[in-house]
Amino acid sequence: MERRKFLQNMGFGSLALPLYSCVAPALMNFDTGIGEEILPKRLQPGDTIGIVSPSGAIFESEPYEIAVESMQALGLKVKLGEHVKKRYGHLAGTDEERAQELNLMFKDPSINAIICLRGGSGAARILNLLDYEAIQKNPKIFIGYSDITALHLAIYKKTGLVTFHGPLATSTWNIFAVEHFKDLLFEADAVQYSNPVDKGGLLTQTNNRIRTITAGSATGELLGGNLSVLTGLMGTPYFPTNWEGKILYLEDVGERIYAVDRMMSQLQLGGVLDQISGFIFGKCSDCEPGGAGGYGSLTMEEVLDHFIKPLNIPAFSGTMIGHISDNFTIPNGIRAEMNAEQGTFKMLNPAVR
């Protein structure tokens, strides 16, 4: 970072790597501050999207049919991964098969984008088997959420490629999800993210409310994903170490509140929370107290307030990120500006070229 500033100050900015270069010259740990983010090419009607399954298996035929039909309804051609229907316990094939499938999709020149069939569990098992050099040299839209967070963080760390926390191929592709997907990835818009306003005939909105934790505005690169998957990578070579000035966004599903408290403690003790400029929490679906030994439980609100309020940075919760039907598509590695009082954030640059 300091070298780039020096070159610019000396008038040699043109000798540095272009801000949105499509291919970086050598594989690196991107979050050390060397190099620039790589933008994938935008989607166009008629492009081919590859469907991979790097995590859990699906055991019925109908979800495959729905996934293919959903992609076709977006105006895309579809190519299923070589091993997408394989089985290895709860996983969609062995680690080697799932890694090979993803590597081949990035190398295949006929594939314009890649979407994950489902999440589940197991993506972290293939991180050491991925060809990061091939991924960096063949930048493509890569999208998914939940367990796919492991792949997003590893690809960000190793290559600088902007990837997308968004719907899976088997997700509910309703109007809300489709519009955000298209605006971001087809139209190359710098998207404004705000919750839908729907009072449902009531005097005030009761669903999808925003809660301001700490008021204010902040700018920084968006980076985050599923809380339990993200914290599970801490201490590994695939976890970003530079969170300075980042806007951290999180979501989760089916976690007890005491477990969320433990994971937030890990982010605090690991130094992540001390570095970020802003904090956005989406939905923690089906996150109940449970397992508190009969002495009650903290609420989710109390947990977030305990760890985030002392940071004195803009923060809010309740945005449309998570295991929900109305799901945002969010780019990792793109600068954004957030407003905690309004519960909104807006990209400062397009995420595709």
Helices and strands as residue ranges (DSSP letters): H 2-9, G 13-15, G 30-32, E 48-52, H 62-73, E 77-80, H 95-107, E 113-116, G 123-129, H 132-137, E 141-144, G 146-148, H 149-159, E 163-165, H 175-185, E 192-193, E 211-214, E 217-226, H 227-232, E 247-253, H 257-269, E 278-285, H 300-308, G 309-311, E 315-317, E 330-332, E 335-339, E 344-347
